[in-house]
Amino acid sequence: MAPTPRPTLLGALRFGGESAGLTDEDAFLHDRVAFFALVSALVSLGFFVFGNLIGLVTVEDYGLAELVASWGNRFHGVAIAIGLGTWVLLRRTRPRPTLLVAVDAALTAALLMAYGAMVLVEFLRSPERVDMTMLLVTMVVLTLRAVLIPSTALQTFAVSTIGVLPAILVAWAVARSTTRVWIFTSHVNAVLWSATILVVATLTSRVIYGLRQHAQAARRLGQYLLEEKIGEGGMGTVYRARHALLRRPTAIKLLPLERVGALAIARFEREVQHTSSLTHPNTVSIYDYGRTPDGVFYYAMEFLDGVDLQRLVERTGAQDPRRVAHVMAQVAGALAEAHDRGLVHRDVKPANIVLCERGGVKDTVKVFDFGLVKDVGNADAAATAAATILGTPLYMAPEAIVAPASVGPSADLYALGAVAYYLLAGEPPFDGRTVVEVCSQHVHARPAPPSDKLGRPIPAGIEQLVMTCLAKEPERRPASARDLRARLARLDLAPWTEQDADAFFLQHPIARRSEGSTGSTTVVDVDLTARATAG
C-alpha cells in the first residue's frame, strides 16, 4: 500500500471542489462554519445599517462624511468583511478537517477582536460603560457559534476562551481610563460575565452536539447512515443511505415494526435471499442484510438513480416501439435468470422497472422488488401460497387470479406483456372501477390492440408479440423468457440507441426517481382460504 502523503497547506485548500477523503461529517462541519460566517456578517451588517440610519436621522452634525470617517464604523466594516470573506473562501475551497477547526477558531477570534476595537474607539470618543456592550456582543457571537457549528464541549470551551479575551481587554482598558467608583466593579463584571459566557456557550454546544449524535445513531444501521425517505410500499419503506466507509449511494429497505409478523418476516427474508442470489446486470444488486437492535429488518441494495416506467409514461406518454423492445429484452434477460433458478417474480409492473444510467449507458433496465417472489421448487412455499392471490391487478396473469397455486414463469411473461402494452399505448390493457372488475377482465376479456387505444399504427411485429404475451392460456405465450428475447431480436425494428436515449431525455427532462417507489398501482394479497372460512 502506498504511503499516505502528509497534508500541506496547499493540499488542504482544494480550489473549487471537495477535498479527497472528506466524510459526510466533515462536509457538514464545513457548511456550518461557512453558514456561521455568513450569519455573523449579515447580523453585523444589519446593526451597521440600523445604527447609522439612526445617527443620520437624529444627530444634526452627523452626515455621510462623518459616517465614513468614523473609526468605529471602519472596524465595524472589518467585522462584516471578515464574515463575508470567510464565507466566500469556504464556498470556493474545501479545507481539510484539521484546518477547518483552525478556521473556526480564527474566525471567531477575528470577529470579536474587530468588535473590541470598534467598542474601544466609541469609548475614546464618548466614555461610557462600553465594557458591558462588548460582553453582550461576545455572548451573542459565542452563543451563535455554539448553536450553528457542531463541536464538542471541550472544543467550544477552547474557542470561547479565546473569544472572551477581547471583552476582558476592553474591560481592562475602560477601567484603566477612568477614576470612577465602578473601576473594581468593571473587573468583577468582566470576570463573572466572561465565565457565564463560557458556561452558556459550552452547555449549548454540548446539548446540541449530543442531540445531533443521538439523531445520527438513530439513523445508523450498522455501517449505513440513513438519509431521506425515497419510497414506501406494502413490503416496507425505502431510504437513501450512504455507507460510512465506501460512501457509495445505497438504498435501504426497512420492514417497520408495525408490519412485522410471521408471514411478513418470511416474505422479507425470502426477498433478500432470492434477490441476492441473482447476478444478472438488469436485476438490482443486494449488498447487505441485517436487523436493528430494536428488531427492524432491513437490507441494503443498489441505489437506482433513474426513472421507473410508471413515471416515464405518466410524464411523457406512449413510448417509441423500438424503446419498448429494448426494455422488454432487458427485463426478459433478468427474468430468464430468475426462472432458471426456479423463481417467479409475481409482481412485474412498470413501477418495479427502472431506467438508469450504468457505465455511461442510458436506458439500462433494473428490475427490483422481489417481495412476492415464488420458489416453484419449494413445496412448503407453494403450499403456503396455494390459496393466496398475490400481485398487482393491472398486470396480473389470469392463472394468478383463478389458480394461484399454478403460477409459473409464464405469469411473469404475461405481466411483462401488460407492461409493454402500457408503454406502447400509454395505458394498461384493462382498467376498471374496482379490483374485481379488473381481475375479471384479465380472466375473460380480450384486450384491444395497443394501436387501437393509441389511435395510430404500431409496427405489427411488436404489437403481435405483446398480444401473444397476453394470451389467456400460458401455453400460447412465449415458451420462456429466453424465447421472448429471441423473438424480440427477430423483430423488424431498428435498434434503440444511446443517441436516441440522449435525445429523448434532452427533450423530456424528467426528474430522477430513486428505487423504492411503488407507483400508483396496488398490490393485492387475498387469502382465499380465510375468505371461504369467513363465508
Buried (B, 14 or more C-beta within 10 A) or exposed (E): EEEEEEBEEEEBBBEEEEBEEBEEBBBEBBEBBBBBBBBBBEBBBEEBEEBBEEBEEEEEEBEEEBBEEBBBBBBBBBBBEBBBBBBBBBBEBBBBBEBBBEBBBBBBBBBBBBBBBBBBBBBEEEEEBBBBBBBEBBBBBBBBBBBBBBBBBEBBBBBBBBBBBBBBBBBBBBBEEBEEEBEEEBBEBBEEBBEEBBEBBBBBBBEBBEEEEEEEEEEBBBBBBBBEEBBBBBBBBBBBBBBBEEEEBBBBBBBEEEBBEEEBBEBBBBBBBBBBEBEBBBBBBBBBBBBBEEEBBBBBBBBBBBBBBBBBBBEBEBBBBBBBBBBBBBBBBBBBBBBBEBBBBBBBBBBBBBBBBBEEEBBBBBBBBBBBBBBBEBEEBBEBBEBBBBBBBBBBBBBBBEEBEBBBBBBBBBBBBBBBBBBBBBBBBBEBEEBEEBBBBBBEEEBEBBBEBBEEEBBEBBBEBBBBBBBBEBEEBBBBBBBBBBBBEEBEBEEBEEEBBEEBBEEEEBEEBBBBBBBEBEBBEBBEEEEEEEE
